[in-house]
Amino acid sequence: MQQVKVLPLAPKPLCCPYSYDDSYQVIVQLDEPLWVSVYASQEIAAEVMALCLQLDTLILSSSQKEEVDPRRKVSFEHAFSSKASSVLQQAKDALLRLKYKGSLEDYLRSTAIANLFPRVEQYLQETDPQLWQTPSSTMDDYFAHMAALNNLLTMAHQLKADVQTSSSHRYIAHQTALLHQCVTMVGGPLAEYKKDIEGAFKDLKVCCSTDESGHPPRLNSDLHKWLVNITQKLIDSSVSLSPPSLLLPLVPVLETLHHITH
């Protein structure tokens, strides 16, 4: 049987590696802007507010993880943690450009941005999702109201265009019902328009029904004029936020914006 020859251990290492030089480190800049020239306090505040909105959206999606397939929960939580850390770091970097010496949490409180994003403030205090309360936010009402106004504006524009240009008014009654729904979503400030639509809807439905002749239904001149008029009024109200009560759900956000930009 052949014996295995054991070599003695080398008294010294075969080679001495060079020490690591930090200058060779590659810093990932995927989330950084191409050109940073924002230094005014008002613009920094607006940037931080936009980043808080991104973080707030991520927190909301994370609070609904119970609806996620259990097999995907781990990857879902990892994705949230990675994205949230990236947004949070961008907000801190923005404060560095402002040369703000306090913490991000202190800055949010001093500018009243924390009042708009209580979920973000909670995240800064406790990063464990299991301990979150997911409080309601002023921004929730803001976006819900803006979405309702946008739906109303879009529907009013579409209905007015169809009344004026379409060769058939067969679906005008259905579209008017959708317009009524949009007005209802906006609420009390537009109650008078809601009543006007309800009062004219029966005549409108009859006029839009197909008769025995098979000709495409058309609105009579009175309903045509009324519908063009009411849709234009709703368009004006949505754009100009008139009456003033339409502005009420937006006031807290607008006041904070005024505070941080003046």
C-alpha positions in Angstrom: 0.0 0.0 0.0 1.4 3.3 -1.1 2.0 5.8 1.8 0.7 9.4 1.4 3.5 11.9 1.9 2.4 14.7 4.3 4.0 18.1 3.5 4.9 20.3 6.4 2.8 23.5 6.9 4.3 26.6 5.3 5.8 28.8 7.9 4.6 31.9 6.1 1.6 32.7 3.8 2.2 32.1 0.2 1.2 35.7 -0.6 0.2 38.8 1.2 -3.1 40.3 -0.2 -3.3 44.1 -0.4 -5.5 45.9 2.0 -8.9 47.0 0.8 -9.2 50.5 -0.6 -12.6 52.2 -0.1 -12.0 54.2 -3.3 -12.8 51.1 -5.3 -16.3 50.7 -3.8 -19.1 51.0 -6.3 -22.0 53.2 -4.9 -25.4 52.3 -6.4 -27.2 55.5 -7.6 -30.2 53.9 -9.3 -32.7 56.0 -7.2 -30.7 59.3 -7.5 -31.7 62.1 -9.8 -29.5 62.9 -12.8 -28.9 66.5 -11.8 -29.4 67.9 -8.3 -29.9 71.6 -8.1 -32.6 72.0 -5.5 -31.4 73.9 -2.4 -34.3 76.4 -1.7 -36.0 75.5 1.6 -39.4 75.6 -0.1 -38.4 73.2 -2.9 -36.7 70.9 -0.4 -40.0 70.8 1.6 -42.0 70.0 -1.5 -39.5 67.2 -2.4 -39.7 65.7 1.1 -43.5 65.9 1.0 -43.6 64.1 -2.3 -41.3 61.4 -0.9 -43.5 61.1 2.2 -46.4 60.5 -0.1 -44.5 57.6 -1.8 -43.7 56.1 1.6 -47.3 56.5 2.8 -48.5 54.6 -0.2 -46.0 51.8 0.5 -47.1 51.6 4.1 -50.7 51.4 3.1 -49.9 48.5 0.7 -47.9 46.8 3.5 -50.9 47.1 5.9 -52.9 45.0 3.4 -50.5 42.1 3.3 -53.0 39.8 4.9 -54.6 39.7 1.5 -51.4 38.5 -0.1 -50.9 34.8 -0.9 -49.0 33.3 2.1 -46.4 31.9 -0.3 -45.6 35.5 -1.4 -45.6 37.2 2.0 -41.8 36.9 2.5 -41.0 38.4 -0.8 -43.7 41.1 -0.4 -42.3 42.1 3.0 -38.7 42.2 1.6 -39.8 44.4 -1.3 -41.5 46.8 1.0 -38.5 47.0 3.3 -36.2 47.7 0.4 -38.4 50.3 -1.3 -39.2 52.1 2.0 -35.5 52.3 3.0 -34.7 53.8 -0.4 -37.4 56.5 -0.1 -36.4 57.2 3.4 -32.8 57.7 2.4 -33.8 60.0 -0.4 -35.7 62.2 2.2 -32.7 62.3 4.5 -30.4 63.2 1.6 -32.7 66.1 0.7 -32.3 67.4 4.2 -28.6 67.2 3.9 -28.8 69.5 0.9 -30.8 71.9 3.1 -28.0 71.5 5.8 -30.7 70.7 8.3 -29.1 69.4 11.6 -32.1 67.7 13.1 -33.7 64.4 12.3 -36.2 63.7 9.6 -38.9 63.2 12.2 -38.1 66.7 13.7 -38.3 68.3 10.3 -41.7 66.7 9.5 -43.1 68.1 12.8 -41.6 71.6 12.4 -43.0 71.9 8.9 -46.4 70.4 9.8 -45.9 67.7 7.1 -46.3 65.1 9.9 -49.9 66.2 10.3 -50.6 65.1 6.7 -48.7 61.8 7.0 -49.3 60.2 10.4 -48.5 56.8 9.0 -45.1 58.0 7.9 -44.4 59.5 11.4 -45.5 56.2 12.9 -43.1 54.3 10.6 -40.2 56.5 11.7 -41.0 55.6 15.3 -41.7 51.9 14.8 -40.6 50.0 11.7 -42.2 46.7 12.7 -45.5 46.4 10.7 -46.9 44.2 13.3 -47.1 47.2 15.7 -48.7 49.7 13.3 -52.1 51.2 13.9 -52.5 52.5 10.3 -54.3 55.7 11.4 -56.4 57.6 8.9 -54.7 60.5 7.1 -55.8 63.9 5.9 -54.3 62.9 2.5 -56.9 60.1 2.3 -59.7 62.7 2.2 -57.8 64.9 -0.2 -57.2 62.2 -2.8 -60.7 60.8 -2.5 -62.2 64.3 -3.1 -59.8 65.0 -6.0 -60.7 61.7 -7.6 -64.4 62.5 -7.3 -63.9 65.9 -8.9 -61.8 64.3 -11.7 -64.5 61.7 -12.4 -67.2 64.4 -12.5 -65.1 66.6 -14.8 -64.3 63.7 -17.2 -68.0 62.5 -17.3 -69.3 66.0 -17.8 -66.9 66.6 -20.7 -67.7 63.3 -22.3 -71.5 63.7 -22.0 -71.4 67.3 -23.4 -69.3 66.2 -26.4 -71.6 63.2 -27.1 -74.7 65.4 -27.0 -73.3 67.9 -29.4 -71.6 65.6 -31.9 -73.1 62.1 -31.8 -75.6 61.1 -34.5 -77.5 58.9 -32.0 -78.4 59.8 -28.4 -79.3 56.2 -27.5 -76.9 56.0 -24.6 -77.3 59.6 -23.3 -79.7 58.5 -20.5 -77.2 55.9 -19.3 -74.4 58.5 -19.4 -76.6 61.0 -17.5 -77.1 58.3 -14.8 -73.4 58.0 -14.5 -73.1 61.8 -14.3 -75.7 61.7 -11.4 -73.5 59.2 -9.6 -70.4 61.4 -10.0 -72.4 64.4 -8.6 -73.5 62.2 -5.7 -69.9 61.2 -4.9 -68.8 64.9 -4.7 -71.6 65.5 -2.2 -73.6 68.4 -0.8 -72.0 71.3 -2.6 -73.6 70.1 -5.9 -77.0 69.0 -4.5 -78.9 71.4 -6.7 -77.5 69.8 -9.8 -78.4 66.4 -8.5 -82.0 67.5 -8.1 -82.0 68.9 -11.6 -80.8 65.7 -13.1 -83.4 63.6 -11.1 -86.2 65.9 -12.2 -85.3 65.7 -15.9 -84.3 62.0 -16.1 -87.7 60.5 -16.9 -88.2 62.7 -19.9 -84.6 62.1 -20.9 -85.0 58.3 -20.8 -88.2 58.4 -22.9 -86.6 60.6 -25.4 -83.5 58.3 -25.7 -85.6 55.2 -26.3 -85.7 53.7 -29.8 -89.1 54.1 -31.5 -90.9 51.7 -33.8 -89.4 53.4 -36.9 -86.0 52.3 -35.9 -84.4 55.7 -36.4 -81.6 56.6 -34.0 -83.1 58.5 -31.0 -82.3 62.2 -30.7 -82.9 64.6 -27.9 -85.5 67.4 -28.4 -84.2 70.9 -28.4 -85.2 71.7 -24.8 -83.4 68.6 -23.4 -80.4 69.2 -25.7 -80.0 72.7 -24.4 -80.6 71.7 -20.8 -78.0 68.9 -20.9 -75.3 71.1 -22.6 -76.0 73.8 -20.0 -75.8 71.6 -16.9 -72.7 69.8 -18.1 -70.9 73.1 -18.7 -71.9 74.3 -15.2 -70.5 71.1 -13.7 -67.3 71.5 -15.7 -66.9 75.1 -14.4 -67.6 74.0 -10.8 -65.0 71.2 -11.0 -62.3 73.5 -12.4 -62.9 76.6 -10.4 -63.9 74.8 -7.2 -67.1 76.8 -6.9 -69.1 77.0 -4.7 -66.4 77.5 -2.0 -67.7 74.5 0.0 -66.1 72.3 -2.7 -62.7 73.4 -1.4 -63.3 72.4 2.2 -61.8 68.8 2.0 -58.7 70.3 0.4 -58.1 73.1 3.0 -55.8 71.2 5.4 -53.5 70.1 2.6 -53.5 73.6 1.0 -52.7 75.3 4.3 -49.8 73.0 4.9 -48.5 73.7 1.4 -48.8 77.4 2.0 -46.9 77.0 5.4 -44.0 75.2 3.9 -43.6 77.3 0.8 -43.8 80.8 2.4 
